[in-house]
Amino acid sequence: MKTATLTRPADTRTASLGAGTMPVAGHDFGSPPDEALRGAAEPNHSIREASTTAGVGLLAMSVLSAFGYLVAVKGLVDPGNAARTATNIAGHKNLFRFGILSLYLVAALDVVVAWALYRVFKPVSKAVSRLAAWLRIAYATVFVVAISQLVGALRLHAQALQHINTFTNIWDAGLVLFGLNLFVLAYLAYRSGYVPKLLVVLLAIAGFGYVFDTVVRVAVRGATSDVSAITGMGEFAFALWLVIRGRRITVRDSVRSDA
């Protein structure tokens, strides 16, 4: 009497079924290692690109706003002297025009930066990152409305000082939104784990400076406050970090959130 023999497949992971194979129960061999690594690297690559975009945008805004406001607008204003201000603008029309153009570019870059920072912090919290982006876009919208007053100053020299003062008042009001945006960014940076804690503190202080200046100017008639001129350096430091160190950002799985 012959005994029956059972031939086992050479590969213990699969059993032959006609022309196909069937994985052994309880084993999931998943995607090839190189595909898994590539899938994990893609989000980091996207965040690093967005970081560079945001950093370069913020640095460009610093230069454009310094020229547009400090040189082309404030440099031609003689506070309390409408006639002298009108004469200065009439004698430097091209400078004033380039200043207005620079400020419009700043507003456009604000939208680009809002989008880029949304991508940088999206892994931390999609909802909060979206809030930060909309706050910055809302600020940019108010800023554009303020800049339109400068166009009026260019057309009506006799009322130039009045238009410039209105520009300043509208801009001050919009800076509350900007300050709130920095508060939210500070929170996201704190939660991220990849932004240095020192920058988190500097961003929060910068946000406080913008809000404080606006509150003082509104609450105390005729008062001036330029705290943000100092605290605002925190955003400049953040911009440098985004350009220099942001290219090395690595998001840990524990940080990722869809909240």
C-alpha positions in Angstrom: 0.0 0.0 0.0 1.4 3.3 -1.1 1.4 6.3 1.2 0.1 9.6 -0.1 2.7 12.5 -0.1 1.9 16.2 0.2 4.2 18.6 -1.8 4.6 22.0 -0.2 5.3 25.1 -2.3 8.9 26.3 -2.1 7.8 29.8 -1.1 6.2 29.5 2.3 4.4 32.9 2.0 2.1 31.8 -0.9 0.2 28.7 -2.0 -0.3 28.0 -5.6 -3.9 28.3 -7.0 -3.8 27.6 -10.7 -2.1 30.5 -12.4 -2.2 32.8 -9.4 -1.0 33.0 -5.8 -2.7 33.6 -2.5 -1.0 35.3 0.5 -0.8 33.3 3.6 -3.5 34.4 6.1 -2.2 36.9 8.7 0.5 38.3 6.6 0.4 41.7 4.9 3.5 42.5 2.9 2.2 45.9 1.8 3.9 48.2 -0.6 7.6 47.9 -1.6 9.9 49.8 0.9 10.9 52.4 -1.7 7.3 53.3 -2.4 6.6 53.7 1.3 9.6 55.9 1.8 8.7 58.0 -1.2 5.1 58.5 0.1 6.4 59.6 3.5 8.9 62.1 1.9 6.4 63.8 -0.4 4.6 65.8 2.4 7.9 66.9 3.9 9.1 68.1 0.4 5.8 70.0 -0.1 6.2 71.7 3.4 9.8 72.6 2.7 8.9 74.3 -0.6 6.1 76.2 1.1 8.5 77.2 3.9 10.9 78.8 1.3 8.0 80.5 -0.5 6.7 82.0 2.8 10.2 83.1 4.0 11.2 84.8 0.7 7.7 86.4 0.5 8.1 87.8 4.0 11.6 89.2 3.4 10.5 90.8 0.1 7.5 92.4 1.9 10.0 93.9 4.5 11.9 95.6 1.8 8.9 96.8 -0.2 7.0 98.1 2.8 10.1 99.9 4.1 10.5 101.7 0.8 6.8 102.2 0.1 5.8 103.5 3.5 8.9 104.9 5.2 10.5 106.5 2.1 7.8 107.2 -0.4 4.9 108.0 1.9 6.0 109.0 5.4 9.2 110.7 3.9 7.0 113.2 2.0 4.6 113.9 4.8 5.0 117.0 7.0 2.7 116.3 10.0 0.2 119.2 10.6 1.2 121.0 7.4 -1.1 120.1 4.6 0.3 122.7 2.2 3.9 121.4 2.6 2.8 117.8 2.3 0.9 118.6 -1.0 4.0 120.4 -2.3 6.3 117.5 -1.5 4.0 115.0 -3.2 3.6 117.3 -6.3 7.4 117.5 -6.5 8.0 113.8 -6.2 5.1 112.2 -8.0 7.0 109.3 -9.4 8.4 108.4 -6.0 5.0 108.5 -4.5 3.6 106.4 -7.3 6.3 103.7 -6.8 5.6 103.8 -3.1 1.9 103.0 -3.8 2.9 100.3 -6.2 5.2 98.8 -3.6 2.4 98.7 -1.0 0.1 97.0 -3.4 2.7 94.4 -4.0 3.0 93.9 -0.3 -0.7 93.2 -0.1 -0.5 90.7 -2.9 2.5 88.9 -1.2 0.4 88.8 2.0 -2.0 86.5 0.2 0.9 84.3 -1.2 2.4 84.1 2.3 -1.0 83.2 3.8 -1.3 80.3 1.4 2.3 79.1 1.9 2.1 79.2 5.7 -1.2 77.3 5.5 0.8 74.5 3.8 3.6 74.7 6.3 1.3 74.2 9.3 -1.5 72.1 7.7 0.0 68.9 9.3 -0.4 70.4 12.7 -4.1 71.4 12.3 -5.9 72.0 9.1 -8.7 74.0 10.7 -6.4 76.3 12.7 -4.0 76.8 9.7 -7.0 77.8 7.6 -8.0 80.3 10.3 -4.5 81.9 10.2 -4.6 82.1 6.4 -8.0 83.8 6.4 -7.0 86.3 9.1 -4.0 87.3 6.9 -6.1 87.5 3.8 -8.7 89.7 5.6 -5.8 92.0 6.8 -4.5 92.2 3.2 -8.0 93.2 2.0 -8.2 96.0 4.6 -4.7 97.1 3.6 -5.8 97.4 -0.1 -8.7 99.6 1.0 -6.2 101.8 3.0 -3.8 102.1 0.0 -6.7 103.4 -2.2 -6.6 106.5 0.0 -3.0 107.1 -1.1 -4.3 107.1 -4.7 -6.7 109.9 -3.7 -3.8 111.8 -2.2 -1.9 111.6 -5.5 -4.9 112.9 -7.4 -6.0 115.7 -5.0 -2.8 117.3 -3.7 -4.7 119.9 -1.7 -6.3 117.1 0.4 -3.2 114.8 0.4 -2.6 115.0 4.1 -6.2 114.2 4.9 -6.1 111.1 2.6 -2.8 110.0 4.1 -4.2 110.3 7.7 -7.2 108.2 6.6 -4.8 105.6 5.1 -3.0 105.4 8.4 -6.3 105.0 10.4 -7.6 102.2 8.2 -4.2 100.5 8.2 -4.1 100.7 12.0 -7.5 99.0 12.2 -6.4 96.2 9.9 -3.3 95.6 12.0 -5.5 94.1 14.7 -6.2 91.3 12.2 -2.5 91.0 11.5 -1.7 90.7 15.2 -4.3 88.0 15.6 -2.8 86.1 12.7 0.6 86.1 14.4 -1.0 84.8 17.6 -2.5 81.9 15.7 0.8 81.3 13.9 2.6 81.2 17.3 0.1 78.6 18.5 0.7 76.5 15.4 4.4 76.9 15.7 4.3 75.7 19.3 2.2 72.7 18.4 4.4 71.8 15.4 7.5 70.6 17.2 9.7 71.8 14.3 9.7 75.5 15.0 12.1 76.6 17.8 10.4 77.7 20.9 12.2 81.1 20.9 10.5 81.9 17.5 7.2 80.9 19.0 7.7 83.5 21.8 8.9 86.2 19.3 5.8 85.6 17.1 3.5 86.0 20.0 5.2 89.1 21.2 5.1 90.5 17.6 1.3 89.9 17.5 0.9 91.6 20.9 2.8 94.6 19.6 0.5 95.2 16.6 -2.6 94.8 18.7 -1.3 97.0 21.5 -0.4 99.9 19.1 -3.8 99.9 17.5 -5.6 99.8 20.9 -3.5 102.7 22.2 -4.2 104.9 19.1 -7.9 104.2 19.3 -8.3 104.5 23.0 -6.2 107.7 23.5 -6.9 110.3 20.9 -3.8 111.8 19.4 -1.6 109.2 21.0 1.2 107.4 19.1 2.6 104.0 19.8 5.3 102.2 17.8 5.9 99.2 20.0 5.4 97.0 16.9 8.5 98.6 15.3 10.5 96.6 17.8 8.4 93.6 18.4 7.8 93.2 14.7 11.4 91.9 14.4 10.1 88.6 15.6 8.3 88.1 12.3 11.6 89.0 10.5 13.5 86.4 12.5 10.7 83.9 11.6 11.2 84.7 7.9 14.9 84.1 8.1 14.3 80.8 9.8 11.8 79.7 7.1 14.4 80.4 4.4 17.5 79.0 6.1 16.2 76.2 8.2 12.7 75.5 6.8 14.2 73.4 4.0 15.1 70.8 6.6 11.6 70.5 8.2 10.6 66.9 8.9 7.1 66.3 10.1 6.7 63.5 12.6 3.7 61.2 12.3 2.7 62.2 15.9 2.3 65.8 14.7 0.0 65.1 11.8 -3.6 66.1 12.5 -6.7 66.8 10.6 -8.3 68.7 13.4 
